[in-house]
């Protein structure tokens, strides 16, 4: 999912009001404090709402005056003295000292929760206005409390916070600009990482959680369902970035995230019995200034992380790459954002690349479009590491031309992300899309890992153009025929599993009335996952029973949620549902190392659309 893209009416209102809160803050405080204070008050409001909701549950369960309520609340994730609550501040917003009360509330909440809040509010001071501030501190705080009291903030506080980070990313005075990752890029990283339930996830340069949070939220069970079963870790050595990361994870309600304020190179905090903790999934954004990375300390590294070579003093990219390799568990994988120029630099870094290629730890390189990051025209690449892999060679995926041009920066679209992830799952040569390069060829190119030496699209000549076009037409005809055969087989299976009547297709833009949506819930719930599973088996016969069952259940669940929940509010529901199903197939195919042909994917997707609209079609005709 694109974390900052909450397109519901409540989402738009939430973003609009939060932007007003920030703008009001910016009139009174410096840029870093305006951002920090906005997120801090949003978090206090979220904690307060959760605390009061839980207390009401216990009161109904044990009785309003029962001592058991207090005992149970003492075990709650957050401790919240009355004078720290958002509701208390809202009641006292008319007081002249309201700014002082807000400061005291945040500091006391911090002191009451040393394990969870970790000192993130200890230095707040709402009375400390910037020179030339508009109005007094009290005049600034009062309307902000009212804004944040609106019901739109009862849910999705994390998404609202992500929206604010995205909105402020291009700001000239934004000291956290380098920590920002566009939501679409973060979504791509999470899909490529494909975390599974029970796995350990880490980001050694987590910033404010731009990659760590989306990856955690993509944790899936074997059946493709979202799972809270994860352990997540992150390090961020910038104090302000660490505080934002801590608040950001709490706003998403992620309790199982351990964050540490230290450099992963000079002070790796995650250790077990003196050895570095091993992780199943590591994500990282190395599109950062890494000049002062800890060259001196690396010379005497007690963990021997830099066995592939010591990086230059002013360039720490490969220091973090080697740190990540040293922390990957057997069978683990890493997905790293890097500048493409890092993949071809000479000197010591070329020697490190050679060692990495010869160690067979690089699984793929994805060349992304230029200008994806604000104020960063350099091109980006994704480096995928799998130290325990058995295959040889490196897959290069060319996505440089697949993006939506924006006013200030390029944007990856859902179809671009799908194209990349599908190419990685297939892991084979595809004209103008991907090429698997043997290590010998990489060695002949001086271990250059940019895509240019390996992707050479054929340009039709005056004499050969017609022949090439004819070949392409024949290829498309064959693919179309293959798709039709697969689709016919799948639809036949669906008819056998349901009944022998034709399945009517309703236009996907058809908006049923509210009562029709509710009425549809009952018959749709009767659609067994087994029907989808048997149909999927017809076009992916090599899949295991576990995959077929999981995908069948997952596809049924995806359509059930999308149709019932989103039909009225989301005109693009079918496109989004296709994306969800695409991800489901991708995840399970990746788990089993299966190639998933375009024909099979199209057949499954189309057949699922048909069976999902069967019941809506009957309602429409009625």
SVG drawing of the C-alpha trace seen along z (x, -y; Angstrom):
<svg xmlns="http://www.w3.org/2000/svg" viewBox="-35 -40 77 70">
<polyline fill="none" stroke="black" stroke-width="0.4" points="0.0,0.0 1.0,-3.6 1.2,-4.8 0.5,-8.5 -2.3,-7.9 -5.4,-7.8 -8.0,-9.0 -11.1,-8.5 -13.1,-11.7 -11.9,-11.3 -8.3,-10.9 -8.5,-14.1 -9.9,-15.9 -7.3,-14.5 -4.5,-15.6 -6.0,-19.0 -6.4,-19.6 -3.0,-18.3 -1.4,-20.6 -3.2,-23.5 -1.8,-22.4 1.7,-22.3 1.3,-25.8 0.2,-27.2 3.2,-25.7 5.5,-27.1 4.3,-30.6 5.7,-30.3 8.5,-27.7 11.5,-26.9 11.1,-24.3 12.6,-21.3 10.5,-22.1 7.4,-22.7 7.6,-19.2 8.6,-17.6 5.8,-19.4 3.1,-18.6 4.0,-14.9 4.3,-14.9 0.9,-16.3 -0.6,-14.0 1.0,-11.1 -0.2,-12.3 -3.7,-12.5 -3.4,-9.0 -2.1,-7.6 -4.8,-9.3 -7.6,-8.0 -6.2,-4.4 -5.8,-4.7 -9.3,-5.9 -10.8,-3.3 -9.0,-0.5 -10.1,-1.9 -13.8,-1.9 -13.5,1.7 -12.2,2.7 -14.9,0.7 -17.6,2.5 -15.9,5.8 -15.2,5.4 -17.4,2.5 -16.7,-1.2 -15.6,-1.3 -13.7,1.9 -10.1,1.9 -9.4,4.4 -9.6,1.7 -6.6,-0.2 -4.7,3.1 -5.4,3.9 -4.5,0.4 -1.2,0.7 -0.4,3.4 -1.4,1.3 1.3,0.4 1.3,-3.3 0.8,-4.9 -1.0,-8.2 -1.5,-10.4 -4.7,-12.5 -2.9,-15.8 -1.0,-14.3 -4.0,-13.3 -5.0,-15.2 -8.6,-15.5 -7.2,-17.3 -5.3,-19.8 -8.4,-20.3 -10.5,-21.2 -7.8,-23.7 -7.1,-25.2 -8.5,-28.6 -6.0,-28.9 -3.3,-31.6 -0.6,-29.0 -1.9,-26.3 1.5,-26.2 3.3,-25.5 0.7,-22.8 1.3,-21.1 5.0,-21.1 4.6,-19.6 2.1,-17.0 4.5,-15.8 7.5,-15.7 5.5,-13.8 4.2,-11.3 7.8,-10.8 8.9,-10.2 6.0,-7.8 6.9,-5.7 10.7,-5.3 10.6,-2.0 8.1,-3.0 8.7,-6.7 12.5,-6.5 12.9,-10.3 11.5,-11.6 9.5,-14.4 12.1,-15.3 13.3,-18.6 10.0,-20.0 9.2,-23.6 6.1,-25.2 7.0,-28.5 10.2,-28.8 9.1,-30.8 11.3,-31.7 12.3,-35.3 9.5,-37.1 6.9,-34.6 3.3,-35.4 1.2,-35.6 1.9,-34.1 2.5,-30.5 -1.0,-30.2 -2.5,-31.7 -0.6,-29.1 -1.5,-26.1 -5.3,-26.7 -6.4,-26.3 -4.0,-23.3 -5.7,-21.4 -9.1,-22.1 -7.9,-20.9 -6.4,-17.7 -9.6,-17.0 -11.6,-16.4 -12.9,-12.8 -10.9,-12.4 -7.9,-11.7 -9.5,-8.8 -7.9,-6.5 -5.1,-6.4 -2.8,-8.7 0.3,-7.0 -0.9,-7.6 -1.5,-11.3 2.1,-11.5 3.5,-10.0 1.6,-12.5 3.2,-15.3 6.7,-13.9 6.0,-13.7 4.5,-17.2 7.6,-18.7 10.2,-16.6 11.1,-19.3 11.2,-22.1 14.5,-24.0 14.9,-24.2 14.1,-20.5 17.1,-19.0 15.5,-15.6 15.2,-15.7 17.9,-13.1 15.9,-10.7 12.8,-10.8 11.9,-7.9 9.0,-8.4 6.1,-6.2 6.0,-4.4 9.7,-3.5 9.2,-2.3 6.3,-0.1 8.5,1.4 11.2,2.2 8.6,3.8 7.3,6.0 10.8,7.1 11.7,7.9 8.4,9.9 8.7,10.4 7.0,13.4 5.4,14.0 7.9,14.7 10.8,13.1 13.2,10.5 13.3,7.2 16.0,4.5 16.9,1.1 20.4,0.1 19.9,-3.5 16.2,-3.8 15.8,-7.6 12.2,-8.3 11.1,-4.8 10.4,-5.5 11.4,-1.9 11.1,0.0 7.4,-0.8 6.1,0.2 8.2,3.4 6.8,4.3 3.3,3.6 3.9,6.0 4.5,9.0 2.4,11.8 1.3,15.3 1.7,18.4 -1.9,17.7 -1.0,14.2 -2.8,12.4 -1.2,9.4 0.5,10.7 1.5,8.9 4.0,11.7 7.3,9.9 10.3,8.5 11.6,5.2 14.8,3.3 16.2,0.0 19.2,-2.3 19.4,-6.0 22.3,-8.1 20.7,-11.5 18.8,-12.4 16.0,-14.3 15.5,-11.5 15.5,-8.9 12.7,-10.8 10.6,-11.0 11.1,-7.3 10.0,-6.5 6.9,-8.6 6.2,-7.4 6.1,-3.7 3.9,-4.5 1.4,-6.3 1.1,-3.1 0.6,-1.1 3.7,1.0 4.6,2.3 7.2,4.8 9.8,2.3 13.0,1.8 14.9,-1.4 18.3,-2.6 19.9,-6.0 23.4,-5.1 25.4,-4.5 25.2,-0.9 28.9,-1.1 30.6,-2.5 28.1,-1.3 26.0,1.7 23.4,2.1 21.8,5.3 24.0,8.2 23.5,11.6 26.2,13.1 28.7,10.6 27.9,11.4 25.8,9.4 22.1,10.2 21.1,12.0 18.0,10.8 15.9,12.5 15.1,9.2 17.1,6.0 16.1,2.9 18.1,-0.3 18.2,-3.7 21.8,-4.5 20.8,-7.5 22.2,-9.6 25.4,-11.6 27.7,-9.0 31.0,-10.9 31.5,-10.5 30.7,-6.9 33.4,-5.6 36.4,-4.8 38.8,-4.9 36.7,-2.5 36.2,-0.2 40.0,0.5 39.7,2.4 36.2,3.7 35.7,6.4 33.0,8.1 35.1,8.4 32.4,7.0 34.7,5.5 36.3,8.6 35.5,7.7 37.5,4.5 37.7,1.2 35.7,-1.6 37.2,-5.0 37.2,-7.4 34.7,-9.8 32.3,-7.2 30.5,-4.8 28.1,-3.1 29.9,0.2 30.6,0.1 26.8,0.3 26.5,2.9 29.0,5.1 27.4,4.5 24.1,5.6 25.7,8.8 27.2,9.5 23.8,9.3 21.8,11.5 20.7,14.8 20.9,18.0 18.3,17.7 18.0,13.9 17.7,11.2 18.4,7.5 16.9,4.8 19.0,1.6 18.4,-1.7 21.6,-3.1 22.8,-5.7 23.6,-4.1 27.0,-5.9 28.0,-3.8 27.8,-0.7 30.6,-1.8 33.0,-3.9 36.7,-2.9 39.4,-2.5 38.7,-0.6 35.0,-0.3 35.7,1.6 37.7,4.1 34.8,4.5 32.3,5.0 34.6,7.7 34.7,9.5 30.9,9.3 30.4,10.7 32.9,13.5 31.2,14.3 27.9,14.7 25.9,12.6 24.3,10.2 21.0,11.5 19.7,8.6 20.1,4.9 17.1,2.8 17.8,-0.4 15.1,-2.9 14.3,-6.3 16.2,-9.4 14.8,-12.2 12.7,-9.9 13.9,-11.7 13.2,-15.4 16.1,-17.7 18.1,-14.6 18.6,-14.3 20.9,-11.3 19.5,-7.9 18.6,-5.3 19.1,-1.6 17.9,1.3 20.5,3.7 19.2,7.1 21.4,9.4 20.9,13.1 24.0,14.6 22.6,18.2 21.4,18.3 22.3,21.3 21.9,19.7 24.8,17.8 24.8,14.6 23.0,11.4 19.6,10.3 19.5,6.8 16.1,5.2 15.7,2.0 13.0,-0.3 14.6,-3.6 11.8,-4.5 8.8,-3.4 7.5,-6.3 5.0,-9.2 6.7,-12.5 5.9,-15.0 6.2,-18.7 9.3,-18.4 10.1,-14.7 9.4,-11.4 6.8,-9.0 6.6,-5.2 3.1,-4.1 1.5,-0.8 1.9,0.8 5.6,-0.1 6.0,1.5 4.2,4.6 6.4,4.8 9.6,4.7 8.4,7.3 7.1,9.6 10.4,9.5 12.2,10.3 10.0,13.3 10.4,14.7 14.2,14.2 15.0,14.7 16.0,12.8 13.2,10.6 13.8,8.2 14.1,4.6 13.1,5.7 15.6,7.9 18.8,9.8 20.6,12.4 24.3,11.8 26.9,14.5 29.8,13.5 32.3,13.9 30.7,11.1 30.5,8.9 34.3,9.5 35.0,8.5 33.2,5.2 35.5,4.5 32.7,5.5 30.6,2.6 27.1,3.2 25.2,0.4 22.8,1.7 24.2,0.0 26.8,2.5 24.4,5.4 21.1,4.0 21.4,3.3 17.9,2.9 17.9,3.7 17.1,0.7 15.4,1.7 17.5,0.7 16.1,-0.4 16.7,3.1 15.9,5.2 13.0,3.2 10.2,5.0 11.5,8.5 11.9,7.5 8.3,6.1 7.0,9.4 8.8,11.4 7.3,9.2 3.8,9.7 4.2,13.5 5.4,13.4 2.4,11.4 0.0,13.7 1.5,16.7 1.2,15.0 -2.4,14.1 -3.3,17.6 -1.6,19.0 -3.6,16.5 -6.9,17.5 -6.3,21.2 -5.4,20.6 -8.4,18.4 -10.8,20.8 -9.5,23.6 -9.9,21.5 -13.3,20.2 -14.4,23.8 -13.2,24.8 -15.1,21.9 -18.3,22.9 -17.8,26.5 -17.2,25.4 -20.2,23.1 -22.9,23.9 -23.3,24.2 -24.8,20.8 -22.8,18.2 -21.1,15.7 -22.3,12.2 -19.7,9.4 -20.8,6.1 -18.9,3.0 -16.5,2.4 -17.6,-1.2 -21.1,-0.1 -21.9,-1.5 -24.5,0.5 -26.6,-1.2 -25.6,-0.9 -28.2,1.7 -27.1,3.7 -23.6,3.8 -24.9,5.1 -27.1,7.7 -24.2,8.8 -22.2,9.6 -24.1,12.8 -24.0,14.6 -20.5,13.5 -19.4,15.0 -20.6,18.3 -18.0,18.3 -15.6,20.9 -11.9,20.4 -11.7,23.9 -13.5,22.9 -10.8,20.3 -8.1,22.8 -9.2,25.4 -9.4,22.9 -5.9,21.6 -4.6,25.2 -5.6,25.4 -3.3,22.6 -0.4,23.1 -0.3,26.9 3.3,27.0 2.3,25.1 2.2,26.9 -1.0,27.6 0.0,25.1 0.4,22.3 -2.8,23.1 -4.8,23.2 -3.2,20.0 -3.7,18.1 -7.2,19.3 -8.1,18.1 -6.2,14.9 -7.9,14.0 -11.3,14.7 -10.5,12.5 -9.1,9.7 -12.2,9.5 -14.5,9.8 -12.8,6.8 -12.5,4.7 -16.1,5.1 -17.8,4.8 -15.6,2.0 -14.4,-0.2 -17.0,-0.1 -18.8,-3.3 -15.7,-5.3 -13.0,-4.1 -13.6,-4.5 -10.2,-2.7 -11.1,0.3 -10.6,2.8 -7.1,1.5 -6.2,1.7 -7.6,5.1 -5.6,6.3 -2.5,5.0 -3.4,6.8 -3.9,10.1 -0.7,9.5 1.2,9.1 -0.4,12.2 0.7,14.3 4.1,12.7 4.7,13.5 3.7,17.1 5.6,17.7 8.7,16.1 8.3,18.4 8.4,21.5 10.7,20.2 8.0,20.6 7.9,18.7 4.5,17.1 3.8,16.5 2.0,13.4 -0.6,15.7 -1.3,17.4 -1.4,14.1 -3.9,12.6 -6.0,15.7 -6.2,15.8 -6.9,12.1 -9.7,12.1 -11.4,15.2 -11.4,13.8 -13.1,10.6 -15.7,12.7 -16.7,14.8 -16.6,11.8 -19.0,9.8 -21.4,12.8 -23.4,11.9 -23.3,8.1 -24.6,8.9 -27.5,10.8 -28.4,7.9 -28.1,5.5 -30.4,7.5 -32.9,7.8"/>
</svg>
